[in-house]
């Protein structure tokens, strides 16, 4: 059952660092149709389609990207209407100068942090659970 209580969310988030490095890149709708990709995430904006894919997929498809990102998944079924969960995590990371791109999916919240800051981010998130 989805959890809304902020204290329970923070105490039970069980952050998990994934092994792959991810990139954010953009392509046109026409270019997307030609690519044989299975993006982790995709978002359509008027300027183009944003793809979240592994670094390897970007290199294989010759797509440009600027930065490498690590993915941290919070392994608690958070309610999409939960208030303050992303704010608490983002604030803890921001206070230490760590950028975060957050995505809330149906079951979990996912944080993309600079790959070079992944371990530091995990330490900070684990501190929030105490």
Secondary structure, 3 states (H helix, E strand, C coil): CCECCHHHHHHCCCEEEEEEEEEEEEECHHHHHHCCCCCCEEEEECCEEEEEEEHHHHHHCCCCCCCCEEEEEECCCECCCCCCHHHHHHHHHHCCCCCEEEEECCCCEEEEEEHHHHHHHHHHHHHHCC
